[in-house]
C-alpha cells in the first residue's frame, strides 16, 4: 500500500493536473471558447434532436451515447468525491472543480471529434473508436495506443467495476441491512442482463436510467436548497473567498493552504467528469452522427451536467448545512448534510439510493470502455469471455476489501490520461479544422 500510494501521489500529482487543465485551456483558446459560445446549440442537439435526419453510421443514437458516457461519469465522484474535495481542501475546492469542468468541456469536445473522425467499422458492423484509434491512425503512435488500451482495460475492472459494486454493497448494508454477498449476486445478475446484449442494450438502459437518477437526485437536493435558501449567498462567499485564500482550521477541519485547495478541486473534478482521461470518447465513437463535431457538441454537455450541475448541487447542500468542517468525509459527509437538510432519514436514504444507482450505471458504462480496449488488444474473440468475467468481478468486488484494488485502479485511471493528452495536443489542428468546416457549413444552411 505504501508503494502504491507513493505511485498514486506521483501519477495524480501536480504535473498531470497541470497538463489536464493546461490542455483544456489551450483547446478553449484554439476553439475560441466553443463550450461557451455553442453550449445552447449543444444542449439542443443533446436533448431536443434525439436523432439526426437520414441514415447515419453508428450503433446507438447520440443521446444514448451521451447517456452511456454520463452513466460512467455520474457516479461516486458526484456524491463522495465532492465531499472529499471540500473536507480536505475547504469550500474553495468547489471553485476549482468548476474551473476544471469549464475547461474540461473543451477537452471532452476534442476527444469526441477525434473519436468519430478516426473510428472504424468492425467486421460485425459495429463501431470501434476512441483514443486507441486516434493515437494509432491519427497521431501515428501505435505504442501510445497500446498503452492507453492496457491502462483502460485494467481500470475497467477496478474503478469501473469492483470499486462500484463495493460502494453499492456498503450502501445497501448500512442503509437497508442487506448482506454484502446478496447485493453482489443481485448486482452481477442485473449487470449481466444489460451488458451481455452489447452497446445497444447498454445504450437503451443508460438512456432510461441516467436521466431518471439525475432528476431524482437533483430534485432532492433542490428541496434542501429551497429550505436553506438563506444560506446560499454565504456558501458562495465561502467558495470564492477560499478559492484564493487559505482556509483556517476549525472544528474537525485541519485547515488548507491554497495549493491544497486547488489540487483537491482539480483532482476531484477530473475524477468526476473524466475530461482528458480518454474514456468517454469510446462511447462517442459508437454514436449515429453525420459529422464528428455534431457528436462532440453533444459529448461536451456531459461535463457540463456532471460537474457544473450535479457536483454543484452536492457541494451547495454540504456547505449550506454548515457541517462541512466537522470531521466527516466522503459519502458520510454528504449523507450527514442531506439528513440535516431533510430533517430525518429521508436524506440518508436519498443519498444511498443515489449512490447505488450512480454506481450501477457506472458499471454499465465502464463495461463498454473495458470491452473496446480489450478488443483493440486481443481481437473480437475476447468479447464474450470479457463480459462474463466482468459480471463475476462485480460479485467479487461486493464482498472483499478494496484498498489495494482502489489505489491500483486509480493509478491506471490516471495513467490513461498521459497518452490521451499527448494525442489531443498532437491532433488539435485536426479538431480545429473539423470544427471550422462544420460551423462554415452550418452558416450556409
C-alpha positions as CSV (number, residue, x, y, z in Angstrom):
1,X,0.0,0.0,0.0
2,X,2.9,2.4,0.8
3,X,4.4,1.8,-2.7
4,X,1.0,2.1,-4.4
5,X,0.2,5.3,-2.5
6,X,3.5,6.8,-3.5
7,X,2.9,5.9,-7.2
8,X,-0.6,7.2,-7.0
9,X,0.6,10.5,-5.5
10,X,3.0,10.9,-8.4
11,X,0.5,9.9,-11.1
12,X,-2.2,12.3,-9.8
13,X,0.4,14.9,-8.8
14,X,0.8,18.5,-10.0
15,X,2.3,17.6,-13.5
16,X,-0.8,15.6,-14.5
17,X,-3.2,18.1,-13.1
18,X,-1.4,21.0,-14.8
19,X,-1.4,19.0,-18.1
20,X,-5.1,18.3,-17.8
21,X,-6.1,21.9,-17.1
22,X,-3.5,23.3,-19.5
23,X,-4.7,21.1,-22.3
24,X,-8.3,22.3,-21.6
25,X,-7.2,25.9,-21.6
26,X,-5.2,25.5,-24.8
27,X,-8.2,23.9,-26.6
28,X,-10.5,26.6,-25.2
29,X,-8.3,29.3,-26.8
30,X,-7.8,27.3,-30.1
31,X,-11.5,26.6,-30.5
32,X,-12.5,30.2,-29.4
33,X,-14.4,29.2,-26.3
34,X,-16.7,26.8,-28.1
35,X,-18.0,25.4,-24.8
36,X,-19.4,28.9,-24.1
37,X,-20.5,30.1,-27.5
38,X,-22.1,26.9,-28.6
39,X,-23.4,25.5,-25.3
40,X,-27.0,26.3,-26.2
41,X,-26.8,24.6,-29.5
42,X,-25.0,21.6,-27.9
43,X,-27.8,21.2,-25.3
44,X,-30.4,21.5,-28.2
45,X,-28.6,18.7,-30.1
46,X,-28.4,16.6,-26.9
47,X,-31.9,16.8,-25.6
48,X,-34.2,18.0,-28.4
49,X,-32.7,16.5,-31.6
50,X,-32.6,12.9,-30.4
51,X,-31.5,11.6,-33.8
52,X,-30.2,13.4,-36.8
53,X,-32.2,13.1,-40.1
54,X,-31.1,10.5,-42.6
55,X,-29.2,7.2,-42.2
56,X,-26.1,7.7,-40.2
57,X,-23.3,5.2,-39.4
58,X,-23.2,4.2,-35.7
59,X,-24.6,1.7,-33.2
60,X,-26.6,4.0,-30.9
61,X,-28.2,7.4,-31.1
62,X,-26.1,10.4,-30.0
63,X,-28.5,10.8,-27.0
64,X,-27.8,7.2,-26.0
65,X,-24.0,7.7,-26.5
66,X,-24.3,10.8,-24.1
67,X,-26.2,8.8,-21.6
68,X,-23.7,5.9,-21.7
69,X,-20.9,8.3,-21.1
70,X,-22.9,10.0,-18.3
71,X,-23.6,6.6,-16.8
72,X,-19.8,6.1,-16.4
73,X,-19.1,9.6,-15.1
74,X,-22.0,10.5,-12.9
75,X,-21.1,8.2,-10.0
76,X,-19.5,8.1,-6.6
77,X,-17.4,11.2,-7.6
78,X,-20.6,13.3,-7.6
79,X,-21.5,12.2,-4.1
80,X,-18.3,11.1,-2.3
81,X,-15.8,13.0,-4.4
82,X,-17.3,16.4,-3.9
83,X,-17.4,15.8,-0.2
84,X,-13.8,14.6,-0.1
85,X,-12.7,17.8,-2.0
86,X,-14.5,20.1,0.5
87,X,-13.4,18.1,3.6
88,X,-9.7,18.2,2.6
89,X,-9.4,21.4,0.6
90,X,-12.2,23.6,2.1
91,X,-15.1,25.3,0.3
92,X,-12.7,26.9,-2.3
93,X,-12.2,23.4,-3.8
94,X,-15.7,23.9,-5.4
95,X,-14.4,26.8,-7.4
96,X,-11.6,24.8,-8.8
97,X,-13.9,21.9,-9.7
98,X,-15.9,24.5,-11.7
99,X,-12.8,25.6,-13.5
100,X,-11.9,22.0,-14.3
101,X,-15.4,21.4,-15.6
102,X,-15.4,24.6,-17.8
103,X,-12.1,23.9,-19.5
104,X,-12.8,20.2,-19.4
105,X,-15.8,20.8,-21.7
106,X,-13.3,21.8,-24.5
107,X,-11.2,18.7,-23.8
108,X,-14.3,16.4,-23.9
109,X,-15.3,18.1,-27.2
110,X,-11.9,17.5,-28.8
111,X,-11.9,13.8,-27.6
112,X,-15.2,13.2,-29.3
113,X,-14.3,14.9,-32.5
114,X,-11.3,12.7,-32.8
115,X,-13.1,9.6,-31.7
116,X,-15.7,9.9,-34.5
117,X,-13.2,11.2,-37.0
118,X,-10.9,8.1,-36.7
119,X,-13.5,5.4,-35.8
120,X,-13.7,2.2,-37.8
121,X,-16.4,-0.3,-38.7
122,X,-15.7,-3.8,-37.4
123,X,-16.4,-7.0,-39.3
124,X,-19.6,-7.4,-37.4
125,X,-20.8,-3.9,-38.4
126,X,-20.3,-2.3,-35.0
127,X,-18.2,0.8,-34.5
128,X,-14.7,0.9,-32.9
129,X,-13.2,4.1,-31.8
130,X,-11.6,6.1,-29.0
131,X,-8.1,7.2,-28.1
132,X,-6.6,3.8,-29.3
133,X,-7.6,4.6,-32.8
134,X,-6.8,8.3,-33.0
135,X,-3.4,7.7,-31.3
136,X,-2.6,4.9,-33.8
137,X,-4.2,6.3,-37.0
138,X,-4.2,10.0,-36.4
139,X,-1.0,10.6,-34.4
140,X,0.8,7.6,-35.9
141,X,1.9,6.3,-32.5
142,X,0.6,2.7,-32.1
143,X,2.7,2.2,-28.9
144,X,0.7,5.0,-27.2
145,X,-2.5,3.4,-28.4
146,X,-1.5,0.1,-26.8
147,X,-0.5,1.8,-23.6
148,X,-3.9,3.5,-23.3
149,X,-5.8,0.3,-24.1
150,X,-3.8,-1.6,-21.5
151,X,-4.4,1.0,-18.8
152,X,-8.1,1.3,-19.6
153,X,-8.6,-2.5,-19.6
154,X,-7.2,-2.7,-16.0
155,X,-9.1,0.4,-14.8
156,X,-12.4,-1.1,-16.1
157,X,-12.1,-4.0,-13.6
158,X,-11.1,-1.7,-10.8
159,X,-12.5,1.8,-10.8
160,X,-15.3,0.8,-13.2
161,X,-16.2,-2.5,-11.6
162,X,-15.2,-3.7,-8.1
163,X,-15.0,-0.3,-6.6
164,X,-18.5,0.5,-7.8
165,X,-20.0,-2.8,-6.6
166,X,-18.3,-2.4,-3.3
167,X,-19.8,1.0,-2.9
168,X,-23.3,-0.3,-3.6
169,X,-22.8,-3.2,-1.2
170,X,-21.7,-0.9,1.6
171,X,-24.7,1.5,1.0
172,X,-27.2,-1.4,0.9
173,X,-25.8,-2.9,4.1
174,X,-25.6,0.4,6.1
175,X,-28.9,1.8,5.0
176,X,-31.1,-1.3,4.4
177,X,-29.2,-4.1,6.2
178,X,-28.7,-6.2,3.1
179,X,-25.8,-8.7,3.3
180,X,-22.8,-7.8,1.0
181,X,-22.9,-11.2,-0.8
182,X,-26.6,-10.8,-1.7
183,X,-26.0,-7.4,-3.1
184,X,-23.0,-8.7,-5.1
185,X,-25.0,-11.6,-6.6
186,X,-28.0,-9.4,-7.5
187,X,-25.8,-6.7,-9.0
188,X,-23.9,-9.2,-11.1
189,X,-27.1,-10.6,-12.5
190,X,-28.5,-7.2,-13.2
191,X,-25.3,-6.2,-14.9
192,X,-25.2,-9.3,-17.0
193,X,-28.8,-8.7,-18.1
194,X,-27.6,-5.4,-19.7
195,X,-24.0,-5.8,-20.9
196,X,-24.4,-9.3,-22.5
197,X,-26.6,-7.6,-25.1
198,X,-23.7,-5.2,-26.1
199,X,-23.7,-1.5,-26.7
200,X,-27.2,-1.3,-28.0
201,X,-28.5,-2.8,-24.8
202,X,-26.2,-0.6,-22.7
203,X,-27.4,2.5,-24.6
204,X,-31.1,1.7,-24.0
205,X,-30.6,1.0,-20.3
206,X,-28.5,4.1,-19.8
207,X,-30.9,6.4,-21.7
208,X,-33.7,5.1,-19.4
209,X,-31.8,5.1,-16.0
210,X,-29.4,8.0,-16.2
211,X,-32.0,10.8,-16.7
212,X,-34.2,9.4,-14.0
213,X,-31.5,9.1,-11.4
214,X,-30.1,12.5,-12.1
215,X,-33.5,14.2,-11.9
216,X,-34.4,12.4,-8.7
217,X,-31.1,13.4,-7.1
218,X,-31.3,17.0,-8.2
219,X,-34.9,17.2,-7.1
220,X,-33.9,16.1,-3.6
221,X,-31.0,18.5,-3.5
222,X,-33.2,21.3,-4.8
223,X,-35.7,20.8,-1.9
224,X,-32.9,21.2,0.6
225,X,-31.5,24.3,-1.2
226,X,-35.0,25.9,-1.2
227,X,-35.4,25.2,2.5
228,X,-31.9,26.6,3.2
229,X,-32.0,29.3,0.6
230,X,-30.9,32.0,3.1
231,X,-27.5,30.1,3.4
232,X,-26.8,30.1,-0.4
233,X,-25.1,33.6,-0.6
234,X,-22.9,32.7,2.4
235,X,-21.9,29.4,0.7
236,X,-21.0,31.1,-2.5
237,X,-19.0,33.7,-0.5
238,X,-17.1,30.9,1.2
239,X,-16.3,29.2,-2.2
240,X,-15.0,32.4,-3.8
241,X,-13.1,33.6,-0.7
242,X,-11.3,30.4,-0.1
243,X,-10.5,29.7,-3.7
244,X,-7.7,32.2,-3.4
245,X,-7.0,32.4,0.3
246,X,-6.1,29.7,2.9
247,X,-8.9,28.1,4.9
248,X,-8.3,28.2,8.6
249,X,-8.6,25.1,10.8
250,X,-12.0,24.8,12.5
251,X,-13.8,22.0,14.3
252,X,-12.7,18.8,12.7
253,X,-11.2,20.6,9.6
254,X,-7.4,20.6,9.6
255,X,-7.1,23.8,7.5
256,X,-5.9,24.0,3.9
257,X,-3.4,26.1,2.0
258,X,-4.4,27.5,-1.4
259,X,-2.3,24.9,-3.2
260,X,-4.1,22.0,-1.5
261,X,-7.5,23.6,-2.2
262,X,-6.6,23.8,-5.9
263,X,-5.2,20.3,-6.0
264,X,-8.3,18.8,-4.4
265,X,-10.7,20.7,-6.5
266,X,-8.9,19.9,-9.8
267,X,-8.3,16.2,-8.9
268,X,-11.9,15.5,-7.7
269,X,-13.3,17.5,-10.7
270,X,-11.3,15.4,-13.2
271,X,-12.2,12.2,-11.3
272,X,-15.8,13.1,-11.6
273,X,-16.1,14.2,-15.2
274,X,-13.2,12.2,-16.7
275,X,-12.4,15.0,-19.2
276,X,-9.0,14.2,-20.6
277,X,-8.8,10.6,-19.4
278,X,-10.0,9.3,-22.7
279,X,-12.8,7.1,-21.5
280,X,-15.9,9.0,-22.8
281,X,-14.8,9.2,-26.5
282,X,-15.1,5.4,-26.6
283,X,-18.8,5.8,-26.2
284,X,-18.9,8.8,-28.5
285,X,-17.4,6.7,-31.3
286,X,-20.5,4.5,-31.3
287,X,-22.9,7.3,-31.9
288,X,-25.0,7.7,-35.1
289,X,-23.9,11.0,-36.4
290,X,-23.3,12.7,-39.7
291,X,-20.4,14.8,-38.6
292,X,-17.7,14.5,-35.8
293,X,-18.5,18.0,-34.5
294,X,-22.2,17.3,-34.0
295,X,-21.5,14.4,-31.7
296,X,-18.7,16.3,-30.0
297,X,-21.1,19.1,-29.1
298,X,-23.4,16.6,-27.5
299,X,-20.5,15.0,-25.7
300,X,-19.2,18.2,-24.1
301,X,-22.6,18.6,-22.4
302,X,-21.7,15.5,-20.3
303,X,-19.0,17.5,-18.4
304,X,-21.4,20.4,-18.0
305,X,-24.1,18.2,-16.5
306,X,-21.7,16.2,-14.4
307,X,-19.6,19.0,-12.8
308,X,-21.4,22.3,-13.3
309,X,-24.8,20.8,-12.3
310,X,-24.7,17.6,-10.3
311,X,-21.5,18.3,-8.4
312,X,-22.6,21.9,-7.7
313,X,-25.9,20.8,-6.1
314,X,-24.0,18.3,-3.9
315,X,-21.5,21.0,-2.8
316,X,-24.1,23.6,-2.0
317,X,-26.1,21.1,0.1
318,X,-22.9,20.3,2.1
319,X,-21.9,23.9,2.6
320,X,-25.5,25.1,3.4
321,X,-25.6,22.5,6.2
322,X,-22.7,24.2,7.9
323,X,-21.3,20.8,8.8
324,X,-18.5,20.6,6.2
325,X,-15.8,21.3,8.8
326,X,-16.9,18.7,11.5
327,X,-14.5,15.9,10.5
328,X,-16.7,13.8,8.3
329,X,-15.6,12.9,4.8
330,X,-16.7,11.2,1.6
331,X,-20.2,9.8,1.3
332,X,-20.5,10.0,5.1
333,X,-20.3,13.9,4.9
334,X,-22.8,14.0,2.0
335,X,-25.2,11.7,3.9
336,X,-25.0,13.9,7.1
337,X,-25.7,17.1,5.0
338,X,-28.7,15.5,3.3
339,X,-30.0,14.1,6.5
340,X,-29.7,17.6,8.1
341,X,-31.4,19.2,5.1
342,X,-34.4,16.8,5.2
343,X,-34.5,16.8,8.9
344,X,-34.5,13.0,9.1
345,X,-33.6,9.7,7.5
346,X,-35.2,10.6,4.1
347,X,-31.9,12.4,3.3
348,X,-29.8,9.4,4.1
349,X,-32.0,7.2,2.0
350,X,-31.8,9.6,-0.9
351,X,-28.0,9.6,-0.8
352,X,-27.9,5.8,-0.5
353,X,-30.3,5.4,-3.5
354,X,-28.3,7.9,-5.5
355,X,-25.0,6.2,-4.7
356,X,-26.5,2.8,-5.6
357,X,-28.0,4.0,-8.9
358,X,-25.0,6.1,-9.9
359,X,-22.6,3.2,-9.2
360,X,-24.7,0.7,-11.1
361,X,-24.8,2.8,-14.2
362,X,-21.1,3.4,-13.9
363,X,-20.7,-0.4,-14.1
364,X,-22.6,-0.4,-17.4
365,X,-20.6,2.5,-19.0
366,X,-17.2,1.2,-17.9
367,X,-18.0,-2.3,-19.1
368,X,-18.2,-1.0,-22.6
369,X,-14.9,1.0,-22.2
370,X,-13.1,-2.1,-21.0
371,X,-14.6,-4.2,-23.7
372,X,-13.4,-2.0,-26.5
373,X,-10.0,-1.6,-25.0
374,X,-9.5,-5.3,-24.7
375,X,-10.9,-5.9,-28.3
376,X,-8.2,-3.5,-29.5
377,X,-5.5,-5.5,-27.8
378,X,-6.8,-9.1,-28.3
379,X,-9.5,-9.0,-31.0
380,X,-13.2,-10.0,-31.1
381,X,-12.6,-13.4,-29.5
382,X,-12.2,-11.8,-26.1
383,X,-15.7,-10.2,-26.2
384,X,-17.9,-13.0,-24.6
385,X,-15.2,-14.1,-22.0
386,X,-14.7,-10.5,-21.0
387,X,-18.4,-9.8,-20.5
388,X,-18.8,-13.0,-18.3
389,X,-15.6,-12.1,-16.3
390,X,-16.8,-8.5,-15.8
391,X,-20.1,-9.8,-14.3
392,X,-18.2,-12.2,-12.0
393,X,-15.9,-9.5,-10.8
394,X,-19.0,-7.4,-9.9
395,X,-19.9,-10.1,-7.4
396,X,-16.4,-10.4,-6.1
397,X,-16.0,-6.7,-5.6
398,X,-19.0,-6.5,-3.3
399,X,-17.5,-8.9,-0.7
400,X,-13.8,-8.1,-0.5
401,X,-11.7,-5.3,1.0
402,X,-10.6,-3.0,-1.8
403,X,-7.9,-0.7,-0.5
404,X,-5.2,-2.1,-2.9
405,X,-7.7,-2.5,-5.8
406,X,-8.9,1.1,-5.4
407,X,-5.4,2.6,-5.3
408,X,-4.1,0.4,-8.2
409,X,-7.1,1.1,-10.4
410,X,-6.8,4.8,-9.5
411,X,-3.3,4.7,-10.8
412,X,-4.4,3.0,-14.1
413,X,-7.2,5.7,-14.4
414,X,-4.6,8.4,-14.1
415,X,-2.1,6.8,-16.5
416,X,-4.8,6.7,-19.2
417,X,-4.6,10.5,-19.3
418,X,-1.0,10.8,-20.4
419,X,-1.2,9.1,-23.9
420,X,-4.6,10.6,-24.4
421,X,-3.5,14.2,-23.7
422,X,-0.5,13.7,-26.0
423,X,-2.9,12.7,-28.7
424,X,-5.2,15.7,-28.1
425,X,-2.3,18.2,-28.2
426,X,-0.8,16.5,-31.3
427,X,-4.1,16.4,-33.2
428,X,-5.5,19.7,-32.0
429,X,-5.2,21.0,-35.6
430,X,-7.5,18.3,-36.9
431,X,-10.1,19.2,-34.2
432,X,-9.9,22.9,-35.2
433,X,-10.2,22.1,-38.9
434,X,-13.2,19.8,-38.4
435,X,-14.8,22.5,-36.3
436,X,-14.2,25.2,-38.8
437,X,-15.7,23.1,-41.6
438,X,-18.8,22.2,-39.6
439,X,-19.5,25.8,-38.5
440,X,-19.0,27.1,-42.0
441,X,-21.5,24.5,-43.4
442,X,-24.0,25.5,-40.7
443,X,-23.8,29.2,-41.6
444,X,-24.7,28.3,-45.2
445,X,-27.8,26.2,-44.2
